[in-house]
Amino acid sequence: MTKARIGFAMIQVSLIGAICSVGAGIVAPDLSARGTGVDEARFLADLQTIRCQLELYKIQHDEKLPPTETLADFEQSLTTKGADNLGPYLKVIPSNPYNGSSVVRFEKEPTAGSNEAGWVFNVETGLFQADDSAEHAEF
């Protein structure tokens, strides 16, 4: 009596490997496209948070906007507790995820989207916008 051979032939192993590879390619998500959604979500969340905290600052300071003589003054007024025991409103000014800048430009009539800074702040109206592109300035 001859013993039966147990196992797979090399062609069978190759065929199974090919089938698994095709299946994985179909089922696997496109991970490269996920980065843009994360950046956009972070961008919108940061923008909304800053705008809400600026509005709270304005309400608590008799409709006055934070000081805008320098970025340091603006940042300090939002990130530290004031002498009036109000604040802090933010831990830090977040960086714009599209250009990596947390710098805020202060303008009376800003042209947002110039990519000169991460953000732009209208010192007369208090409007806070992204400065990385015209597309993001519309938010």
Buried (B, 14 or more C-beta within 10 A) or exposed (E): EEEEEEEEEEEEEEEEEEEEEEEEEEEEEEEEEEEEEEEBEBBBEBBEEBBEBBEBBBEBBEEEBBBBEEBEEBBBBBBEEBEEEEBBBBEEBBBBBBBEBBBBBBBEEBEBBBBBBBBBBBBEEBEBBBBBBEEBBEE
